[in-house]
């Protein structure tokens, strides 16, 4: 009887983790798509800006940009909505209760067909039952 209980408990735990992972991946895919489509409201809904939120972006030249997190909620005109596509892959994540970090690779292609590649680290919190981004770090990579 104990074996059946522990097997059931383990199965429920695995199912919970997979559904949390799926919810996080869906959020990250939505965040990428809404940025490219220019849907400011839907994009802002992916984020929860906190006093500790931070967005760090590395450049190809080796510099870094400390992007004001408020831009995710109210970006300047013409900053988003430039079209194109993105594909995220190689997801790795750690979920600990209502907190998670996720790393993934992104391949972005502009409307003109120019492709760039990044490593991304995303910080998330579960707020009112929904995962939200609270920070991220983006680093360019080259494909040889």
TORKOL-4160 file (C-alpha; in steps of 0.2 Angstrom, whole numbers, padded with zeros to 4 digits, m for minus):
144
<pt num="1" X="0000" Y="0000" Z="0000"/>
<pt num="2" X="0014" Y="0012" Z="0004"/>
<pt num="3" X="0022" Y="0009" Z="m0013"/>
<pt num="4" X="0006" Y="0013" Z="m0022"/>
<pt num="5" X="0004" Y="0029" Z="m0012"/>
<pt num="6" X="0022" Y="0035" Z="m0015"/>
<pt num="7" X="0021" Y="0030" Z="m0034"/>
<pt num="8" X="0004" Y="0040" Z="m0035"/>
<pt num="9" X="0013" Y="0055" Z="m0025"/>
<pt num="10" X="0028" Y="0054" Z="m0037"/>
<pt num="11" X="0016" Y="0054" Z="m0053"/>
<pt num="12" X="0007" Y="0069" Z="m0046"/>
<pt num="13" X="0023" Y="0078" Z="m0043"/>
<pt num="14" X="0029" Y="0075" Z="m0060"/>
<pt num="15" X="0013" Y="0080" Z="m0068"/>
<pt num="16" X="0013" Y="0096" Z="m0058"/>
<pt num="17" X="0031" Y="0100" Z="m0063"/>
<pt num="18" X="0027" Y="0097" Z="m0082"/>
<pt num="19" X="0012" Y="0108" Z="m0081"/>
<pt num="20" X="0022" Y="0122" Z="m0073"/>
<pt num="21" X="0035" Y="0120" Z="m0086"/>
<pt num="22" X="0023" Y="0121" Z="m0100"/>
<pt num="23" X="0015" Y="0136" Z="m0093"/>
<pt num="24" X="0031" Y="0145" Z="m0092"/>
<pt num="25" X="0036" Y="0140" Z="m0109"/>
<pt num="26" X="0019" Y="0147" Z="m0116"/>
<pt num="27" X="0022" Y="0163" Z="m0107"/>
<pt num="28" X="0040" Y="0165" Z="m0114"/>
<pt num="29" X="0033" Y="0161" Z="m0132"/>
<pt num="30" X="0019" Y="0174" Z="m0129"/>
<pt num="31" X="0031" Y="0187" Z="m0123"/>
<pt num="32" X="0042" Y="0185" Z="m0139"/>
<pt num="33" X="0028" Y="0185" Z="m0151"/>
<pt num="34" X="0019" Y="0200" Z="m0143"/>
<pt num="35" X="0035" Y="0210" Z="m0144"/>
<pt num="36" X="0037" Y="0207" Z="m0162"/>
<pt num="37" X="0019" Y="0210" Z="m0166"/>
<pt num="38" X="0018" Y="0226" Z="m0157"/>
<pt num="39" X="0004" Y="0220" Z="m0145"/>
<pt num="40" X="0009" Y="0232" Z="m0130"/>
<pt num="41" X="m0005" Y="0226" Z="m0119"/>
<pt num="42" X="m0002" Y="0208" Z="m0121"/>
<pt num="43" X="0016" Y="0210" Z="m0119"/>
<pt num="44" X="0015" Y="0220" Z="m0103"/>
<pt num="45" X="0003" Y="0206" Z="m0097"/>
<pt num="46" X="0018" Y="0195" Z="m0097"/>
<pt num="47" X="0028" Y="0205" Z="m0085"/>
<pt num="48" X="0027" Y="0211" Z="m0067"/>
<pt num="49" X="0039" Y="0225" Z="m0063"/>
<pt num="50" X="0046" Y="0224" Z="m0046"/>
<pt num="51" X="0058" Y="0236" Z="m0037"/>
<pt num="52" X="0071" Y="0222" Z="m0040"/>
<pt num="53" X="0067" Y="0219" Z="m0058"/>
<pt num="54" X="0082" Y="0221" Z="m0070"/>
<pt num="55" X="0085" Y="0218" Z="m0088"/>
<pt num="56" X="0103" Y="0217" Z="m0094"/>
<pt num="57" X="0107" Y="0215" Z="m0112"/>
<pt num="58" X="0125" Y="0212" Z="m0119"/>
<pt num="59" X="0130" Y="0219" Z="m0136"/>
<pt num="60" X="0141" Y="0211" Z="m0149"/>
<pt num="61" X="0154" Y="0223" Z="m0145"/>
<pt num="62" X="0156" Y="0217" Z="m0127"/>
<pt num="63" X="0146" Y="0231" Z="m0119"/>
<pt num="64" X="0131" Y="0229" Z="m0108"/>
<pt num="65" X="0115" Y="0239" Z="m0107"/>
<pt num="66" X="0104" Y="0241" Z="m0091"/>
<pt num="67" X="0087" Y="0242" Z="m0099"/>
<pt num="68" X="0074" Y="0251" Z="m0088"/>
<pt num="69" X="0061" Y="0238" Z="m0084"/>
<pt num="70" X="0047" Y="0250" Z="m0086"/>
<pt num="71" X="0050" Y="0249" Z="m0105"/>
<pt num="72" X="0042" Y="0231" Z="m0105"/>
<pt num="73" X="0026" Y="0239" Z="m0100"/>
<pt num="74" X="0027" Y="0255" Z="m0110"/>
<pt num="75" X="0040" Y="0255" Z="m0124"/>
<pt num="76" X="0044" Y="0270" Z="m0134"/>
<pt num="77" X="0036" Y="0271" Z="m0151"/>
<pt num="78" X="0044" Y="0260" Z="m0164"/>
<pt num="79" X="0054" Y="0250" Z="m0152"/>
<pt num="80" X="0043" Y="0235" Z="m0154"/>
<pt num="81" X="0031" Y="0228" Z="m0167"/>
<pt num="82" X="0044" Y="0227" Z="m0181"/>
<pt num="83" X="0038" Y="0209" Z="m0186"/>
<pt num="84" X="0049" Y="0194" Z="m0189"/>
<pt num="85" X="0049" Y="0178" Z="m0180"/>
<pt num="86" X="0058" Y="0169" Z="m0165"/>
<pt num="87" X="0061" Y="0151" Z="m0160"/>
<pt num="88" X="0066" Y="0147" Z="m0143"/>
<pt num="89" X="0075" Y="0130" Z="m0139"/>
<pt num="90" X="0086" Y="0121" Z="m0126"/>
<pt num="91" X="0075" Y="0126" Z="m0111"/>
<pt num="92" X="0082" Y="0123" Z="m0094"/>
<pt num="93" X="0073" Y="0128" Z="m0079"/>
<pt num="94" X="0072" Y="0128" Z="m0060"/>
<pt num="95" X="0055" Y="0130" Z="m0052"/>
<pt num="96" X="0055" Y="0132" Z="m0033"/>
<pt num="97" X="0037" Y="0136" Z="m0027"/>
<pt num="98" X="0032" Y="0153" Z="m0034"/>
<pt num="99" X="0049" Y="0157" Z="m0041"/>
<pt num="100" X="0058" Y="0151" Z="m0057"/>
<pt num="101" X="0073" Y="0154" Z="m0068"/>
<pt num="102" X="0074" Y="0148" Z="m0086"/>
<pt num="103" X="0088" Y="0148" Z="m0098"/>
<pt num="104" X="0085" Y="0145" Z="m0117"/>
<pt num="105" X="0093" Y="0149" Z="m0134"/>
<pt num="106" X="0083" Y="0161" Z="m0146"/>
<pt num="107" X="0085" Y="0162" Z="m0164"/>
<pt num="108" X="0077" Y="0179" Z="m0170"/>
<pt num="109" X="0074" Y="0183" Z="m0189"/>
<pt num="110" X="0069" Y="0200" Z="m0194"/>
<pt num="111" X="0056" Y="0204" Z="m0208"/>
<pt num="112" X="0071" Y="0206" Z="m0219"/>
<pt num="113" X="0078" Y="0189" Z="m0216"/>
<pt num="114" X="0092" Y="0194" Z="m0204"/>
<pt num="115" X="0095" Y="0181" Z="m0191"/>
<pt num="116" X="0103" Y="0183" Z="m0174"/>
<pt num="117" X="0106" Y="0171" Z="m0160"/>
<pt num="118" X="0105" Y="0174" Z="m0141"/>
<pt num="119" X="0107" Y="0165" Z="m0124"/>
<pt num="120" X="0093" Y="0171" Z="m0113"/>
<pt num="121" X="0091" Y="0170" Z="m0094"/>
<pt num="122" X="0073" Y="0174" Z="m0088"/>
<pt num="123" X="0068" Y="0176" Z="m0070"/>
<pt num="124" X="0049" Y="0173" Z="m0066"/>
<pt num="125" X="0037" Y="0173" Z="m0051"/>
<pt num="126" X="0020" Y="0166" Z="m0050"/>
<pt num="127" X="0008" Y="0180" Z="m0045"/>
<pt num="128" X="m0010" Y="0177" Z="m0042"/>
<pt num="129" X="m0008" Y="0159" Z="m0050"/>
<pt num="130" X="0000" Y="0165" Z="m0066"/>
<pt num="131" X="0019" Y="0166" Z="m0071"/>
<pt num="132" X="0026" Y="0183" Z="m0074"/>
<pt num="133" X="0043" Y="0189" Z="m0080"/>
<pt num="134" X="0052" Y="0200" Z="m0067"/>
<pt num="135" X="0069" Y="0200" Z="m0075"/>
<pt num="136" X="0080" Y="0194" Z="m0089"/>
<pt num="137" X="0097" Y="0194" Z="m0096"/>
<pt num="138" X="0101" Y="0193" Z="m0115"/>
<pt num="139" X="0118" Y="0188" Z="m0122"/>
<pt num="140" X="0122" Y="0187" Z="m0141"/>
<pt num="141" X="0130" Y="0171" Z="m0148"/>
<pt num="142" X="0138" Y="0167" Z="m0164"/>
<pt num="143" X="0134" Y="0151" Z="m0174"/>
<pt num="144" X="0149" Y="0144" Z="m0182"/>
